[in-house]
Amino acid sequence: MIDEDLLAILACPQCKGPVRLEIGEKGEGLVCAACRLWYEIRDGIPVMLVEKALPLSEEPGS
């Protein structure tokens, strides 16, 4: 699980908007509602690269 303090300062690298933590069957990731992108969290580290982000419709397990 990602630290609450880290989550509070993270922003979407594309639009600079807020991201929210999402945990479910598809795994753990950060979601930008404005861009509709899902950023994977690997080994507790958010992969905040636009080119690695998935559109919400292509999230793992969807």
HTML snippet that shows the backbone in 3Dmol.js (N, CA, C, O; Angstrom):
<script src="https://3Dmol.org/build/3Dmol-min.js"></script>
<div id="view" style="width:600px;height:400px;position:relative"></div>
<script>
const pdb = `
ATOM      1  N   MET A   1       0.855  -1.184   0.000  1.00  0.00           N
ATOM      2  CA  MET A   1       0.000   0.000   0.000  1.00  0.00           C
ATOM      3  C   MET A   1       0.891   1.235   0.000  1.00  0.00           C
ATOM      4  O   MET A   1       1.958   1.253   0.615  1.00  0.00           O
ATOM      5  N   ILE A   2       0.441   2.243  -0.688  1.00  0.00           N
ATOM      6  CA  ILE A   2       1.194   3.488  -0.822  1.00  0.00           C
ATOM      7  C   ILE A   2       0.956   4.382   0.408  1.00  0.00           C
ATOM      8  O   ILE A   2      -0.147   4.425   0.954  1.00  0.00           O
ATOM      9  N   ASP A   3       1.992   5.078   0.823  1.00  0.00           N
ATOM     10  CA  ASP A   3       1.940   5.957   1.983  1.00  0.00           C
ATOM     11  C   ASP A   3       0.987   7.133   1.732  1.00  0.00           C
ATOM     12  O   ASP A   3       0.999   7.726   0.654  1.00  0.00           O
ATOM     13  N   GLU A   4       0.177   7.459   2.716  1.00  0.00           N
ATOM     14  CA  GLU A   4      -0.810   8.557   2.601  1.00  0.00           C
ATOM     15  C   GLU A   4      -0.134   9.905   2.308  1.00  0.00           C
ATOM     16  O   GLU A   4      -0.662  10.706   1.536  1.00  0.00           O
ATOM     17  N   ASP A   5       1.015  10.153   2.913  1.00  0.00           N
ATOM     18  CA  ASP A   5       1.723  11.417   2.682  1.00  0.00           C
ATOM     19  C   ASP A   5       2.204  11.520   1.236  1.00  0.00           C
ATOM     20  O   ASP A   5       2.140  12.587   0.625  1.00  0.00           O
ATOM     21  N   LEU A   6       2.684  10.406   0.700  1.00  0.00           N
ATOM     22  CA  LEU A   6       3.118  10.398  -0.699  1.00  0.00           C
ATOM     23  C   LEU A   6       1.922  10.606  -1.628  1.00  0.00           C
ATOM     24  O   LEU A   6       2.003  11.372  -2.588  1.00  0.00           O
ATOM     25  N   LEU A   7       0.836   9.935  -1.344  1.00  0.00           N
ATOM     26  CA  LEU A   7      -0.372  10.072  -2.159  1.00  0.00           C
ATOM     27  C   LEU A   7      -0.863  11.517  -2.185  1.00  0.00           C
ATOM     28  O   LEU A   7      -1.367  11.986  -3.205  1.00  0.00           O
ATOM     29  N   ALA A   8      -0.719  12.206  -1.087  1.00  0.00           N
ATOM     30  CA  ALA A   8      -1.183  13.602  -0.994  1.00  0.00           C
ATOM     31  C   ALA A   8      -0.402  14.549  -1.909  1.00  0.00           C
ATOM     32  O   ALA A   8      -0.937  15.578  -2.321  1.00  0.00           O
ATOM     33  N   ILE A   9       0.845  14.223  -2.230  1.00  0.00           N
ATOM     34  CA  ILE A   9       1.644  15.130  -3.060  1.00  0.00           C
ATOM     35  C   ILE A   9       1.752  14.686  -4.519  1.00  0.00           C
ATOM     36  O   ILE A   9       2.233  15.445  -5.360  1.00  0.00           O
ATOM     37  N   LEU A  10       1.312  13.472  -4.826  1.00  0.00           N
ATOM     38  CA  LEU A  10       1.388  13.001  -6.208  1.00  0.00           C
ATOM     39  C   LEU A  10       0.341  13.680  -7.081  1.00  0.00           C
ATOM     40  O   LEU A  10      -0.762  13.989  -6.630  1.00  0.00           O
ATOM     41  N   ALA A  11       0.705  13.903  -8.328  1.00  0.00           N
ATOM     42  CA  ALA A  11      -0.207  14.502  -9.305  1.00  0.00           C
ATOM     43  C   ALA A  11      -0.029  13.777 -10.629  1.00  0.00           C
ATOM     44  O   ALA A  11       1.019  13.189 -10.895  1.00  0.00           O
ATOM     45  N   CYS A  12      -1.056  13.825 -11.445  1.00  0.00           N
ATOM     46  CA  CYS A  12      -0.999  13.236 -12.775  1.00  0.00           C
ATOM     47  C   CYS A  12       0.079  13.971 -13.573  1.00  0.00           C
ATOM     48  O   CYS A  12       0.061  15.201 -13.635  1.00  0.00           O
ATOM     49  N   PRO A  13       1.018  13.244 -14.185  1.00  0.00           N
ATOM     50  CA  PRO A  13       2.066  13.913 -14.944  1.00  0.00           C
ATOM     51  C   PRO A  13       1.561  14.564 -16.236  1.00  0.00           C
ATOM     52  O   PRO A  13       2.238  15.422 -16.803  1.00  0.00           O
ATOM     53  N   GLN A  14       0.391  14.164 -16.696  1.00  0.00           N
ATOM     54  CA  GLN A  14      -0.140  14.742 -17.927  1.00  0.00           C
ATOM     55  C   GLN A  14      -0.861  16.058 -17.676  1.00  0.00           C
ATOM     56  O   GLN A  14      -0.578  17.052 -18.345  1.00  0.00           O
ATOM     57  N   CYS A  15      -1.803  16.080 -16.706  1.00  0.00           N
ATOM     58  CA  CYS A  15      -2.614  17.288 -16.488  1.00  0.00           C
ATOM     59  C   CYS A  15      -2.286  18.006 -15.179  1.00  0.00           C
ATOM     60  O   CYS A  15      -2.803  19.092 -14.916  1.00  0.00           O
ATOM     61  N   LYS A  16      -1.434  17.400 -14.366  1.00  0.00           N
ATOM     62  CA  LYS A  16      -1.049  17.947 -13.045  1.00  0.00           C
ATOM     63  C   LYS A  16      -2.202  17.939 -12.042  1.00  0.00           C
ATOM     64  O   LYS A  16      -2.128  18.591 -11.001  1.00  0.00           O
ATOM     65  N   GLY A  17      -3.262  17.204 -12.357  1.00  0.00           N
ATOM     66  CA  GLY A  17      -4.420  17.091 -11.467  1.00  0.00           C
ATOM     67  C   GLY A  17      -4.209  16.021 -10.404  1.00  0.00           C
ATOM     68  O   GLY A  17      -3.210  15.303 -10.431  1.00  0.00           O
ATOM     69  N   PRO A  18      -5.145  15.915  -9.475  1.00  0.00           N
ATOM     70  CA  PRO A  18      -5.027  14.933  -8.393  1.00  0.00           C
ATOM     71  C   PRO A  18      -5.245  13.508  -8.901  1.00  0.00           C
ATOM     72  O   PRO A  18      -5.930  13.281  -9.899  1.00  0.00           O
ATOM     73  N   VAL A  19      -4.649  12.566  -8.193  1.00  0.00           N
ATOM     74  CA  VAL A  19      -4.853  11.149  -8.464  1.00  0.00           C
ATOM     75  C   VAL A  19      -5.406  10.495  -7.205  1.00  0.00           C
ATOM     76  O   VAL A  19      -5.190  10.970  -6.090  1.00  0.00           O
ATOM     77  N   ARG A  20      -6.125   9.395  -7.409  1.00  0.00           N
ATOM     78  CA  ARG A  20      -6.660   8.663  -6.259  1.00  0.00           C
ATOM     79  C   ARG A  20      -6.191   7.220  -6.321  1.00  0.00           C
ATOM     80  O   ARG A  20      -5.980   6.670  -7.401  1.00  0.00           O
ATOM     81  N   LEU A  21      -6.034   6.623  -5.173  1.00  0.00           N
ATOM     82  CA  LEU A  21      -5.610   5.239  -5.073  1.00  0.00           C
ATOM     83  C   LEU A  21      -6.792   4.330  -5.351  1.00  0.00           C
ATOM     84  O   LEU A  21      -7.892   4.555  -4.846  1.00  0.00           O
ATOM     85  N   GLU A  22      -6.562   3.307  -6.154  1.00  0.00           N
ATOM     86  CA  GLU A  22      -7.598   2.332  -6.444  1.00  0.00           C
ATOM     87  C   GLU A  22      -7.000   0.945  -6.250  1.00  0.00           C
ATOM     88  O   GLU A  22      -5.985   0.600  -6.856  1.00  0.00           O
ATOM     89  N   ILE A  23      -7.648   0.151  -5.391  1.00  0.00           N
ATOM     90  CA  ILE A  23      -7.194  -1.202  -5.105  1.00  0.00           C
ATOM     91  C   ILE A  23      -8.361  -2.138  -5.378  1.00  0.00           C
ATOM     92  O   ILE A  23      -9.468  -1.924  -4.884  1.00  0.00           O
ATOM     93  N   GLY A  24      -8.111  -3.161  -6.156  1.00  0.00           N
ATOM     94  CA  GLY A  24      -9.164  -4.108  -6.478  1.00  0.00           C
ATOM     95  C   GLY A  24      -8.605  -5.323  -7.169  1.00  0.00           C
ATOM     96  O   GLY A  24      -7.410  -5.608  -7.086  1.00  0.00           O
ATOM     97  N   GLU A  25      -9.473  -6.035  -7.849  1.00  0.00           N
ATOM     98  CA  GLU A  25      -9.061  -7.243  -8.554  1.00  0.00           C
ATOM     99  C   GLU A  25      -7.992  -6.957  -9.601  1.00  0.00           C
ATOM    100  O   GLU A  25      -7.143  -7.805  -9.877  1.00  0.00           O
ATOM    101  N   LYS A  26      -8.033  -5.778 -10.174  1.00  0.00           N
ATOM    102  CA  LYS A  26      -7.080  -5.420 -11.226  1.00  0.00           C
ATOM    103  C   LYS A  26      -5.710  -5.052 -10.675  1.00  0.00           C
ATOM    104  O   LYS A  26      -4.779  -4.832 -11.450  1.00  0.00           O
ATOM    105  N   GLY A  27      -5.568  -4.981  -9.371  1.00  0.00           N
ATOM    106  CA  GLY A  27      -4.296  -4.619  -8.765  1.00  0.00           C
ATOM    107  C   GLY A  27      -4.378  -3.253  -8.114  1.00  0.00           C
ATOM    108  O   GLY A  27      -5.460  -2.711  -7.892  1.00  0.00           O
ATOM    109  N   GLU A  28      -3.234  -2.722  -7.820  1.00  0.00           N
ATOM    110  CA  GLU A  28      -3.133  -1.428  -7.159  1.00  0.00           C
ATOM    111  C   GLU A  28      -2.648  -0.406  -8.166  1.00  0.00           C
ATOM    112  O   GLU A  28      -1.692  -0.651  -8.902  1.00  0.00           O
ATOM    113  N   GLY A  29      -3.311   0.741  -8.196  1.00  0.00           N
ATOM    114  CA  GLY A  29      -2.912   1.777  -9.127  1.00  0.00           C
ATOM    115  C   GLY A  29      -3.442   3.133  -8.716  1.00  0.00           C
ATOM    116  O   GLY A  29      -4.239   3.256  -7.785  1.00  0.00           O
ATOM    117  N   LEU A  30      -2.986   4.140  -9.423  1.00  0.00           N
ATOM    118  CA  LEU A  30      -3.441   5.505  -9.217  1.00  0.00           C
ATOM    119  C   LEU A  30      -4.250   5.912 -10.431  1.00  0.00           C
ATOM    120  O   LEU A  30      -3.858   5.650 -11.568  1.00  0.00           O
ATOM    121  N   VAL A  31      -5.376   6.551 -10.185  1.00  0.00           N
ATOM    122  CA  VAL A  31      -6.282   6.946 -11.261  1.00  0.00           C
ATOM    123  C   VAL A  31      -6.387   8.460 -11.313  1.00  0.00           C
ATOM    124  O   VAL A  31      -6.581   9.123 -10.294  1.00  0.00           O
ATOM    125  N   CYS A  32      -6.255   8.996 -12.526  1.00  0.00           N
ATOM    126  CA  CYS A  32      -6.537  10.405 -12.776  1.00  0.00           C
ATOM    127  C   CYS A  32      -7.909  10.457 -13.432  1.00  0.00           C
ATOM    128  O   CYS A  32      -8.073   9.990 -14.559  1.00  0.00           O
ATOM    129  N   ALA A  33      -8.885  11.014 -12.749  1.00  0.00           N
ATOM    130  CA  ALA A  33     -10.247  11.081 -13.276  1.00  0.00           C
ATOM    131  C   ALA A  33     -10.332  12.016 -14.479  1.00  0.00           C
ATOM    132  O   ALA A  33     -11.100  11.755 -15.405  1.00  0.00           O
ATOM    133  N   ALA A  34      -9.562  13.091 -14.481  1.00  0.00           N
ATOM    134  CA  ALA A  34      -9.618  14.070 -15.569  1.00  0.00           C
ATOM    135  C   ALA A  34      -9.093  13.476 -16.879  1.00  0.00           C
ATOM    136  O   ALA A  34      -9.703  13.663 -17.932  1.00  0.00           O
ATOM    137  N   CYS A  35      -7.976  12.769 -16.817  1.00  0.00           N
ATOM    138  CA  CYS A  35      -7.371  12.187 -18.017  1.00  0.00           C
ATOM    139  C   CYS A  35      -7.877  10.779 -18.309  1.00  0.00           C
ATOM    140  O   CYS A  35      -7.665  10.248 -19.399  1.00  0.00           O
ATOM    141  N   ARG A  36      -8.549  10.177 -17.324  1.00  0.00           N
ATOM    142  CA  ARG A  36      -9.021   8.795 -17.415  1.00  0.00           C
ATOM    143  C   ARG A  36      -7.859   7.836 -17.678  1.00  0.00           C
ATOM    144  O   ARG A  36      -7.921   6.962 -18.542  1.00  0.00           O
ATOM    145  N   LEU A  37      -6.777   8.043 -16.879  1.00  0.00           N
ATOM    146  CA  LEU A  37      -5.596   7.195 -16.974  1.00  0.00           C
ATOM    147  C   LEU A  37      -5.380   6.441 -15.672  1.00  0.00           C
ATOM    148  O   LEU A  37      -5.706   6.929 -14.590  1.00  0.00           O
ATOM    149  N   TRP A  38      -4.825   5.247 -15.797  1.00  0.00           N
ATOM    150  CA  TRP A  38      -4.508   4.379 -14.666  1.00  0.00           C
ATOM    151  C   TRP A  38      -3.002   4.166 -14.642  1.00  0.00           C
ATOM    152  O   TRP A  38      -2.421   3.674 -15.609  1.00  0.00           O
ATOM    153  N   TYR A  39      -2.369   4.541 -13.525  1.00  0.00           N
ATOM    154  CA  TYR A  39      -0.928   4.387 -13.341  1.00  0.00           C
ATOM    155  C   TYR A  39      -0.681   3.226 -12.387  1.00  0.00           C
ATOM    156  O   TYR A  39      -1.166   3.230 -11.256  1.00  0.00           O
ATOM    157  N   GLU A  40       0.070   2.239 -12.844  1.00  0.00           N
ATOM    158  CA  GLU A  40       0.364   1.053 -12.047  1.00  0.00           C
ATOM    159  C   GLU A  40       1.256   1.392 -10.856  1.00  0.00           C
ATOM    160  O   GLU A  40       2.074   2.310 -10.916  1.00  0.00           O
ATOM    161  N   ILE A  41       1.085   0.640  -9.783  1.00  0.00           N
ATOM    162  CA  ILE A  41       1.999   0.709  -8.643  1.00  0.00           C
ATOM    163  C   ILE A  41       2.713  -0.633  -8.603  1.00  0.00           C
ATOM    164  O   ILE A  41       2.086  -1.672  -8.395  1.00  0.00           O
ATOM    165  N   ARG A  42       4.028  -0.605  -8.805  1.00  0.00           N
ATOM    166  CA  ARG A  42       4.854  -1.813  -8.822  1.00  0.00           C
ATOM    167  C   ARG A  42       5.767  -1.831  -7.609  1.00  0.00           C
ATOM    168  O   ARG A  42       6.564  -0.915  -7.407  1.00  0.00           O
ATOM    169  N   ASP A  43       5.649  -2.874  -6.806  1.00  0.00           N
ATOM    170  CA  ASP A  43       6.488  -3.027  -5.605  1.00  0.00           C
ATOM    171  C   ASP A  43       6.436  -1.792  -4.714  1.00  0.00           C
ATOM    172  O   ASP A  43       7.447  -1.388  -4.138  1.00  0.00           O
ATOM    173  N   GLY A  44       5.236  -1.191  -4.604  1.00  0.00           N
ATOM    174  CA  GLY A  44       5.046  -0.025  -3.749  1.00  0.00           C
ATOM    175  C   GLY A  44       5.475   1.292  -4.363  1.00  0.00           C
ATOM    176  O   GLY A  44       5.419   2.330  -3.703  1.00  0.00           O
ATOM    177  N   ILE A  45       5.907   1.265  -5.634  1.00  0.00           N
ATOM    178  CA  ILE A  45       6.389   2.480  -6.296  1.00  0.00           C
ATOM    179  C   ILE A  45       5.461   2.826  -7.464  1.00  0.00           C
ATOM    180  O   ILE A  45       5.298   2.021  -8.381  1.00  0.00           O
ATOM    181  N   PRO A  46       4.854   4.012  -7.439  1.00  0.00           N
ATOM    182  CA  PRO A  46       3.984   4.410  -8.545  1.00  0.00           C
ATOM    183  C   PRO A  46       4.789   4.650  -9.822  1.00  0.00           C
ATOM    184  O   PRO A  46       5.819   5.325  -9.799  1.00  0.00           O
ATOM    185  N   VAL A  47       4.313   4.095 -10.929  1.00  0.00           N
ATOM    186  CA  VAL A  47       4.941   4.296 -12.231  1.00  0.00           C
ATOM    187  C   VAL A  47       4.212   5.467 -12.890  1.00  0.00           C
ATOM    188  O   VAL A  47       3.237   5.278 -13.617  1.00  0.00           O
ATOM    189  N   MET A  48       4.704   6.676 -12.623  1.00  0.00           N
ATOM    190  CA  MET A  48       4.027   7.903 -13.056  1.00  0.00           C
ATOM    191  C   MET A  48       4.587   8.401 -14.381  1.00  0.00           C
ATOM    192  O   MET A  48       5.073   9.528 -14.478  1.00  0.00           O
ATOM    193  N   LEU A  49       4.516   7.555 -15.392  1.00  0.00           N
ATOM    194  CA  LEU A  49       4.960   7.896 -16.743  1.00  0.00           C
ATOM    195  C   LEU A  49       3.750   7.834 -17.660  1.00  0.00           C
ATOM    196  O   LEU A  49       3.073   6.808 -17.724  1.00  0.00           O
ATOM    197  N   VAL A  50       3.474   8.914 -18.364  1.00  0.00           N
ATOM    198  CA  VAL A  50       2.306   8.977 -19.239  1.00  0.00           C
ATOM    199  C   VAL A  50       2.357   7.851 -20.272  1.00  0.00           C
ATOM    200  O   VAL A  50       1.330   7.244 -20.575  1.00  0.00           O
ATOM    201  N   GLU A  51       3.538   7.571 -20.811  1.00  0.00           N
ATOM    202  CA  GLU A  51       3.636   6.531 -21.839  1.00  0.00           C
ATOM    203  C   GLU A  51       3.400   5.123 -21.295  1.00  0.00           C
ATOM    204  O   GLU A  51       3.158   4.204 -22.077  1.00  0.00           O
ATOM    205  N   LYS A  52       3.463   4.929 -19.973  1.00  0.00           N
ATOM    206  CA  LYS A  52       3.191   3.626 -19.358  1.00  0.00           C
ATOM    207  C   LYS A  52       1.769   3.539 -18.797  1.00  0.00           C
ATOM    208  O   LYS A  52       1.326   2.461 -18.401  1.00  0.00           O
ATOM    209  N   ALA A  53       1.062   4.651 -18.761  1.00  0.00           N
ATOM    210  CA  ALA A  53      -0.304   4.678 -18.221  1.00  0.00           C
ATOM    211  C   ALA A  53      -1.260   3.970 -19.171  1.00  0.00           C
ATOM    212  O   ALA A  53      -1.037   3.921 -20.381  1.00  0.00           O
ATOM    213  N   LEU A  54      -2.323   3.427 -18.600  1.00  0.00           N
ATOM    214  CA  LEU A  54      -3.356   2.761 -19.393  1.00  0.00           C
ATOM    215  C   LEU A  54      -4.643   3.566 -19.333  1.00  0.00           C
ATOM    216  O   LEU A  54      -5.003   4.088 -18.278  1.00  0.00           O
ATOM    217  N   PRO A  55      -5.335   3.670 -20.458  1.00  0.00           N
ATOM    218  CA  PRO A  55      -6.675   4.279 -20.406  1.00  0.00           C
ATOM    219  C   PRO A  55      -7.548   3.430 -19.476  1.00  0.00           C
ATOM    220  O   PRO A  55      -7.367   2.214 -19.416  1.00  0.00           O
ATOM    221  N   LEU A  56      -8.464   4.027 -18.770  1.00  0.00           N
ATOM    222  CA  LEU A  56      -9.275   3.288 -17.814  1.00  0.00           C
ATOM    223  C   LEU A  56      -9.951   2.080 -18.425  1.00  0.00           C
ATOM    224  O   LEU A  56     -10.130   1.078 -17.733  1.00  0.00           O
ATOM    225  N   SER A  57     -10.334   2.129 -19.689  1.00  0.00           N
ATOM    226  CA  SER A  57     -10.987   0.992 -20.320  1.00  0.00           C
ATOM    227  C   SER A  57     -10.034  -0.184 -20.564  1.00  0.00           C
ATOM    228  O   SER A  57     -10.490  -1.283 -20.880  1.00  0.00           O
ATOM    229  N   GLU A  58      -8.717   0.028 -20.424  1.00  0.00           N
ATOM    230  CA  GLU A  58      -7.735  -1.024 -20.658  1.00  0.00           C
ATOM    231  C   GLU A  58      -7.003  -1.457 -19.391  1.00  0.00           C
ATOM    232  O   GLU A  58      -5.943  -2.078 -19.472  1.00  0.00           O
ATOM    233  N   GLU A  59      -7.555  -1.139 -18.230  1.00  0.00           N
ATOM    234  CA  GLU A  59      -6.899  -1.512 -16.980  1.00  0.00           C
ATOM    235  C   GLU A  59      -6.785  -3.026 -16.889  1.00  0.00           C
ATOM    236  O   GLU A  59      -7.645  -3.739 -17.406  1.00  0.00           O
ATOM    237  N   PRO A  60      -5.745  -3.528 -16.243  1.00  0.00           N
ATOM    238  CA  PRO A  60      -5.622  -4.968 -16.069  1.00  0.00           C
ATOM    239  C   PRO A  60      -6.862  -5.517 -15.364  1.00  0.00           C
ATOM    240  O   PRO A  60      -7.336  -4.942 -14.384  1.00  0.00           O
ATOM    241  N   GLY A  61      -7.367  -6.605 -15.860  1.00  0.00           N
ATOM    242  CA  GLY A  61      -8.529  -7.244 -15.231  1.00  0.00           C
ATOM    243  C   GLY A  61      -9.855  -6.689 -15.648  1.00  0.00           C
ATOM    244  O   GLY A  61     -10.883  -7.180 -15.181  1.00  0.00           O
ATOM    245  N   SER A  62      -9.897  -5.686 -16.506  1.00  0.00           N
ATOM    246  CA  SER A  62     -11.196  -5.115 -16.899  1.00  0.00           C
ATOM    247  C   SER A  62     -11.743  -5.807 -18.118  1.00  0.00           C
ATOM    248  O   SER A  62     -12.825  -5.460 -18.591  1.00  0.00           O
TER     249      SER A  62
END
`;
const viewer = $3Dmol.createViewer("view");
viewer.addModel(pdb, "pdb");
viewer.setStyle({}, {cartoon: {color: "spectrum"}});
viewer.zoomTo();
viewer.render();
</script>
